[in-house]
Amino acid sequence: MDYEEIGLMVGIEIHQQLDTKEKLFCRCPTIQRDVEESNFEFFRYLRAKKSEMGEEDRAAREEVLRSKRFIYKFYDTTCLVEADEEPPSEINREAIRIAVLIARMLNMKLVDEVHVMRKIVIDGSNTTGFQRTALIAYDGHYEVNGKRIGIS
């Protein structure tokens, strides 16, 4: 099989929690808590929302049809932003500084202005049915043993 002919492009996506003092969209501390420490819980049935382009995600729609109930545990270090009961605060500047540093280490081009976007996630891993994401930089590279590895 000719991978170039069919246009196959393979990559990995890395998720890393930054060691910041506060969370990304609120001023709550970034403390990992045990489930037993929870002092409040609530439940939600998540709903699929249309994207900014007005399109509905078919996979999200299928999840909605399951009518699955998700239970979320909260702590004294959790605020209304995480429950999606209050708008997010300004993005954490410490996190932006760290992201810019990493982008520079990877020879990336920084964007002129950071825009926060929504990515549909309806697997129950968060309270909103979407995650907030922001593009900080793009089109970088890293060299390993003389070979240039592209980073988008």
Secondary structure, DSSP 8 states (H G I E B T S, - for coil): --HHHHT-------------SB-SSSS-B-----GGG--EEEEEE----B-TTS-B-HHHHHHHHTT-EEEEEE-TT--TTTTTSS---S--HHHHHHHHHHHHHTT-EE-SS--EEEEE--SSSSSSSEEEEE--EESEEEEETTEEEEE-
